[in-house]
Amino acid sequence: MSIARRRGFTIIELLVVVAVIAILAAIAVPNFLEAQVRSKVSRARADMRAFATALETYRSDFERYPPSCGTGPYVQNGFPGPVSVRLIPLTTPVSYFSSIPSDPFSPNALPPGDPGVPETYDTYDYIDADNCRGWGSSITSGSVWRLVSAGPDLLLGFGGSAASISRPNPFGVDYDPTNGTTSNGDIVRIASPAPARGGAPDDLSNPDRPGILRVPFYREQY
């Protein structure tokens, strides 16, 4: 009685299958990662729109914005951290937010030489122009307040700062997906114009003008 012999895969055939799987993975994985980044960008912008509504409603109720130097036991001469404590007035006693959302692009780096630590930024960086350090809109892009996400590069450039503080400004430019889904830059939201320290925000002779002016239109002036 003859026994039929089963033919297995040859090494060449197995290598071809492995190569095809590798090619498909090389195509699919980058597309999946890009889709994730686009989703996070959309979430950050949606969060900032909600923040803008909450901040303006708070301003309507209290005739000022939440102070970025903190309130109550969190008041500091500088900017308290983590950043979420600056936004506690949006959650209590009136709940403009049920909870402060985290930045989907949690930063892992700050501009070279910055003394801070990325862990401080547990939500979108918030500063108001009436901040306790007296900078006015010099550090808020010429606006009454500004919110910043680190963006896909995960380096928080604070959306720029005063021109006299040149360090963050090249890192704080606007994120632009047309430069690549994971290109450099911050995602920034601003409001209406406000005075800067030392003079008008658009006065190029003012050393403390905003390094990146976004009100009424975007202008890098560092």
C-alpha positions in Angstrom: 0.0 0.0 0.0 1.4 3.4 -1.0 1.4 6.3 1.4 0.7 9.8 -0.1 3.4 12.2 0.9 2.3 15.8 1.8 4.3 18.6 0.3 5.2 21.4 2.8 6.2 25.0 2.1 9.7 25.6 0.9 12.0 28.1 2.5 11.6 30.4 -0.5 7.8 30.4 -0.2 8.0 31.1 3.5 10.4 34.0 2.9 8.0 35.4 0.2 5.1 35.3 2.7 7.2 37.0 5.4 8.3 39.7 2.9 4.7 40.4 1.8 3.7 40.7 5.5 6.6 43.1 6.2 5.7 45.3 3.2 2.0 45.5 4.3 3.1 46.4 7.8 5.5 49.0 6.5 2.5 50.6 4.7 -0.1 50.2 7.4 1.8 51.2 10.5 2.8 54.7 9.4 -0.7 55.4 8.2 -2.1 54.2 11.6 0.4 56.4 13.5 -0.5 59.4 11.3 -4.2 58.8 11.9 -3.5 58.8 15.7 -1.6 62.1 15.5 -4.4 63.7 13.5 -7.0 62.5 16.0 -4.9 64.0 18.9 -4.6 67.3 17.0 -8.4 67.4 16.6 -8.9 66.6 20.3 -6.5 69.3 21.4 -8.3 71.9 19.2 -11.7 70.8 20.5 -10.4 71.0 24.1 -9.1 74.5 23.5 -12.5 75.6 22.0 -14.2 74.3 25.2 -11.5 76.1 27.3 -12.1 79.4 25.4 -15.9 79.1 26.1 -15.2 78.4 29.8 -12.7 81.3 30.2 -14.9 83.8 28.5 -17.9 82.7 30.6 -15.8 83.0 33.7 -14.8 86.5 32.6 -18.4 87.4 32.1 -19.3 86.3 35.6 -16.2 87.6 37.5 -15.0 90.5 35.3 -11.5 88.9 35.1 -9.9 85.7 33.9 -8.6 83.0 36.2 -5.2 84.3 37.4 -2.3 82.3 36.2 -0.4 83.0 39.4 -3.0 80.8 41.2 -5.8 81.4 43.6 -6.3 80.6 47.3 -3.6 78.3 48.7 -2.0 78.0 45.2 -1.1 81.7 44.8 2.6 82.1 44.0 4.8 84.9 42.9 5.6 82.9 39.9 3.5 80.5 37.9 2.3 77.6 40.1 2.6 74.0 39.0 1.2 71.7 38.0 -0.6 73.9 35.5 -4.0 72.4 36.3 -4.0 74.3 39.7 -4.1 77.6 37.7 -7.4 76.4 36.2 -9.1 75.3 39.5 -11.4 78.4 39.3 -13.0 76.8 36.2 -14.1 73.7 38.2 -15.1 75.2 41.6 -17.2 76.7 43.1 -18.9 77.1 39.6 -18.3 74.1 37.3 -17.4 75.6 33.9 -15.5 72.3 33.5 -16.3 69.0 35.3 -12.6 68.3 35.2 -9.5 69.8 33.5 -8.6 67.8 30.4 -5.0 66.6 29.9 -3.0 67.6 26.8 -3.0 64.6 24.4 0.5 65.7 23.5 2.0 65.5 27.0 5.4 67.3 26.6 8.6 65.4 27.2 10.9 68.4 26.5 11.2 72.2 27.1 13.3 74.6 25.2 17.1 74.3 25.9 18.0 76.1 29.1 14.5 76.4 30.4 14.6 75.7 34.2 11.2 74.0 34.3 10.3 70.3 34.0 7.8 68.8 31.5 5.9 67.0 34.3 4.6 70.5 35.4 2.4 70.7 32.3 -0.3 68.2 33.1 -2.8 70.1 30.9 -2.6 72.9 28.3 -0.3 75.7 29.4 -2.4 78.7 30.4 -1.3 82.2 31.1 -3.4 85.4 31.3 -2.1 88.9 30.4 -2.8 90.2 33.9 -0.3 87.6 35.2 1.5 88.2 38.5 4.9 88.8 36.9 3.7 91.9 35.1 4.6 90.8 31.6 1.2 91.7 30.2 0.6 90.2 26.7 4.3 90.0 26.1 4.1 86.3 27.0 0.6 85.7 25.7 1.2 86.4 22.0 -0.5 89.8 22.4 -3.7 88.3 23.7 -5.6 88.6 27.0 -4.9 84.9 27.5 -3.3 82.0 25.6 -3.5 78.2 25.8 -0.7 76.0 24.4 -0.3 72.3 23.6 3.1 70.9 22.9 1.9 69.5 19.6 3.2 66.3 17.9 6.9 67.1 18.4 6.2 66.9 22.2 8.5 70.0 22.8 6.6 72.7 24.6 7.7 76.1 23.2 5.0 78.0 25.2 3.7 79.5 21.9 6.7 81.8 22.1 7.4 84.4 24.8 8.7 88.0 25.0 11.2 88.9 22.3 13.7 89.7 25.1 13.3 86.0 26.2 14.5 84.6 22.9 14.9 81.0 24.0 11.4 79.7 23.5 10.4 81.7 20.4 11.8 79.5 17.6 10.1 76.5 19.3 6.8 78.2 19.8 5.8 78.7 16.2 2.4 77.4 15.0 2.1 73.7 14.3 1.3 73.3 10.6 0.3 69.8 9.4 1.2 70.7 5.8 4.8 70.6 7.0 4.3 66.9 8.0 1.9 65.3 10.5 4.6 65.2 13.2 6.3 68.5 12.3 7.6 71.0 14.9 5.5 73.7 16.5 2.9 74.3 19.2 -0.9 74.3 18.9 -2.0 77.7 20.3 -5.3 79.3 21.1 -5.6 83.0 21.8 -8.4 85.6 22.4 -8.7 89.4 22.1 -5.7 91.9 22.1 -4.1 93.1 25.3 -1.3 95.6 26.2 2.3 94.3 26.5 5.0 95.3 28.9 7.1 98.2 27.7 4.8 99.4 25.0 2.6 98.2 22.2 2.8 94.5 21.3 3.6 95.4 17.6 6.2 98.0 18.4 9.5 96.6 17.1 11.4 99.1 19.3 9.9 97.5 22.4 12.3 94.8 23.6 9.5 93.2 25.6 7.1 92.9 22.7 5.7 89.3 22.1 8.3 87.2 20.3 5.4 85.8 18.3 2.4 88.1 17.8 -0.8 86.4 17.0 -3.2 89.3 17.5 -4.7 90.5 15.2 -2.6 88.4 12.8 0.3 86.1 13.1 3.8 87.7 13.0 7.1 86.3 14.2 9.1 89.2 15.6 11.8 87.7 17.7 
